Amino acid sequence: MKDYKGEEILVVTRALFDSLGDFQGINTDVDHYLPSLLNPENNFFMDRGAAEDDPSHKQLIPYCIFRVKDENGTRYLHYTRGKSGGESRLHAQVSIGIGGHINPVDTREDHLGRKTYMAGVEREIDEELNIVGGHTNKIVALLNDDSNPVGQVHLGVVHMIDLENDNTAANEDSIANLAFTTLEELRGDLYDRLETWTRCCVDVIEEL
């Protein structure tokens, strides 16, 4: 088991997810799932080392898609996951998702509620990207993929981030070859290199 140095991460039980209605792929019924997932009575912090190998729990993972609309059309940020990233099982794959785990440092007055979760999302964005200009942040879907060991222990919360411009750079070595590209390219030459969660999003992104 990889040493995560005692990191604690926000999780819910798989039983809760099943009771709400499990699914495979993308689900846009955010209002059905989020109130229960972000209810402090239903979620808690768990040791990451244990959680990574425990499919009886789902780690809540913000998965932020960055989009810019300008004279060049609509383009999406994408990058290659570098070797220094926290999830070795995803190295060298292409992703459009930025995000990570929610940790105790993110706790706000609502303890484990929506404010705590959103604080964690913005912290992850600030840690991983250098964005010049403002952005909006909207939760548009949930993402689940039980077809592989990584997906079995994670539950993605998909955010659509609209940027004022494309002046964005990587803050971490784990984010390599960062660039903006069209949906056509993501569905074309890049598609075979996309990680599973990114494929799920790219397939239906016009609906998000």
C-alpha positions as a printed Julia matrix, in Angstrom:
208×3 Matrix{Float64}:
   0.0    0.0     0.0
   1.36   3.42   -0.96
   2.29   5.72    1.92
   0.08   8.82    1.83
   1.72  10.17    4.99
  -1.46  10.14    7.03
  -3.52  12.21    4.57
  -7.22  12.23    5.4
  -9.81  12.62    2.66
 -13.56  13.14    2.44
 -15.59   9.99    1.73
 -19.11   8.61    1.78
 -20.1    4.99    2.11
 -20.81   2.96   -0.99
 -24.07   2.0     0.71
 -25.19   5.65    0.67
 -24.39   5.95   -3.02
 -26.28   2.74   -3.75
 -29.29   3.94   -1.75
 -29.42   7.15   -3.83
 -29.21   5.12   -7.02
 -25.88   3.9    -8.38
 -25.08   4.48  -12.05
 -22.3    4.03  -14.55
 -20.9    7.07  -16.36
 -22.35  10.58  -16.19
 -25.46  11.6   -14.24
 -26.67  15.22  -14.46
 -29.29  14.95  -11.69
 -27.08  16.93   -9.32
 -29.96  18.09   -7.12
 -30.84  14.49   -6.28
 -27.38  13.39   -5.14
 -25.48  16.38   -3.78
 -27.63  17.28   -0.75
 -27.09  13.79    0.66
 -23.44  13.47   -0.37
 -22.58  16.85    1.21
 -24.69  16.32    4.32
 -22.29  16.34    7.31
 -24.27  13.42    8.76
 -23.34  11.27    5.75
 -19.7   12.05    4.99
 -16.48  11.92    6.98
 -12.7   12.0     6.7
 -10.89   8.69    6.23
  -7.24   7.71    5.95
  -6.36   7.83    2.24
  -4.13   4.78    2.37
  -7.05   2.7     3.58
  -9.61   4.34    1.28
  -7.66   3.68   -1.92
  -8.14  -0.06   -1.5
 -11.63  -0.03    0.03
 -14.53  -0.13   -2.47
 -17.02   0.03    0.42
 -16.3    3.78    0.44
 -16.34   6.42   -2.29
 -13.87   9.29   -2.21
 -15.56  12.54   -3.31
 -13.41  14.05   -6.06
 -14.08  17.43   -7.71
 -13.37  17.08  -11.44
 -13.14  20.59  -12.89
 -13.39  21.15  -16.64
 -12.01  24.5   -17.81
 -13.59  26.13  -20.84
 -12.91  29.38  -22.68
 -15.16  30.93  -25.3
 -13.61  33.61  -27.52
 -13.03  34.54  -31.15
 -11.37  31.14  -31.64
 -14.52  29.31  -30.59
 -14.99  27.06  -27.56
 -11.85  25.36  -26.31
 -11.12  23.09  -23.35
  -8.04  22.84  -21.19
  -6.29  19.49  -21.36
  -2.98  18.12  -20.09
  -0.94  14.94  -19.65
  -0.7   13.48  -16.16
   2.94  13.49  -15.1
   4.81  10.95  -12.97
   4.72  13.17   -9.89
   0.92  13.0    -9.71
  -0.72  11.38   -6.69
  -2.48   8.62   -8.64
   0.15   6.43  -10.31
  -2.53   4.42  -12.12
  -3.31   7.47  -14.3
   0.21   8.48  -15.34
   0.77   9.49  -19.0
  -2.96   9.68  -19.73
  -4.57  12.83  -21.11
  -7.12  14.58  -18.9
  -9.46  17.56  -19.0
 -10.16  17.3   -15.27
  -8.43  19.32  -12.56
  -9.09  18.53   -8.93
  -8.24  16.33   -6.02
  -9.32  15.25   -2.58
 -11.13  17.3     0.04
  -9.01  17.45    3.21
  -9.54  18.58    6.84
  -7.81  21.91    6.05
 -10.86  22.8     3.94
 -13.31  22.57    6.85
 -15.54  25.65    7.22
 -18.32  26.59    9.64
 -20.62  24.03    8.05
 -18.07  21.34    9.01
 -18.46  18.81    6.19
 -21.14  20.58    4.18
 -21.21  22.38    0.83
 -19.04  25.32    1.95
 -16.3   22.93    3.07
 -16.5   21.07   -0.22
 -16.38  24.24   -2.36
 -13.45  25.56   -0.31
 -11.58  22.37   -1.16
 -12.4   22.78   -4.84
 -11.04  26.33   -5.0
  -7.93  25.3    -3.03
  -7.22  22.53   -5.51
  -7.65  24.93   -8.44
  -5.27  27.45   -6.83
  -2.69  24.74   -6.12
  -2.72  23.21   -9.59
  -3.26  26.18  -11.92
  -2.23  29.8   -12.26
  -5.3   31.53  -13.72
  -5.15  35.15  -14.87
  -8.63  36.66  -14.74
 -11.88  35.54  -13.18
 -13.83  32.33  -13.51
 -17.25  30.91  -12.74
 -17.75  27.53  -11.09
 -20.88  25.41  -11.59
 -21.49  21.78  -10.59
 -23.01  20.12  -13.66
 -22.88  16.34  -13.1
 -21.69  13.37  -11.1
 -19.34  10.78  -12.56
 -18.98   7.14  -11.58
 -17.0    4.37  -13.23
 -16.89   1.0   -11.51
 -15.19  -0.71  -14.46
 -11.67  -0.32  -13.01
  -9.98  -0.26   -9.57
  -9.46   3.53   -9.6
 -13.09   4.28  -10.37
 -14.42   1.79   -7.85
 -13.15   3.9    -4.94
 -13.91   7.37   -6.34
 -17.01   9.41   -7.13
 -16.47  12.44   -9.33
 -18.3   15.75   -8.96
 -18.02  17.45  -12.35
 -17.6   21.23  -12.36
 -17.73  23.42  -15.46
 -15.35  26.36  -15.06
 -15.8   29.2   -17.54
 -12.67  31.35  -17.86
 -12.4   34.98  -18.93
  -9.43  34.11  -21.18
  -6.93  31.32  -21.91
  -4.1   32.84  -19.85
  -3.66  29.75  -17.67
  -0.51  27.86  -16.69
   0.29  24.78  -14.63
   1.52  25.16  -11.05
   2.58  21.52  -10.61
   4.93  19.13  -12.42
   2.14  16.55  -12.47
   0.34  18.74  -15.04
   2.34  18.46  -18.28
   1.73  19.76  -21.8
  -1.13  22.02  -20.71
  -3.02  23.55  -23.62
  -6.49  24.49  -24.84
  -8.06  22.53  -27.65
 -11.34  22.0   -29.46
 -13.88  19.33  -28.76
 -13.23  17.97  -32.25
  -9.59  17.25  -31.39
 -10.53  15.68  -28.05
 -12.85  13.35  -29.93
 -10.32  12.83  -32.7
  -6.56  12.32  -32.44
  -6.49  12.62  -28.63
  -9.39  10.32  -27.84
  -7.46   7.05  -27.48
  -5.15   8.68  -24.92
  -7.91  10.08  -22.71
  -8.34   8.74  -19.19
 -11.68   7.06  -18.49
 -13.32   9.96  -16.64
 -12.34  12.4   -19.38
 -13.82  10.13  -22.05
 -17.08  10.02  -20.11
 -17.19  13.83  -20.04
 -16.06  14.37  -23.63
 -18.73  12.01  -24.93
 -21.57  14.18  -23.54
 -19.93  17.55  -22.92
 -22.48  19.55  -24.93
 -25.11  18.43  -22.41
 -23.18  19.56  -19.34
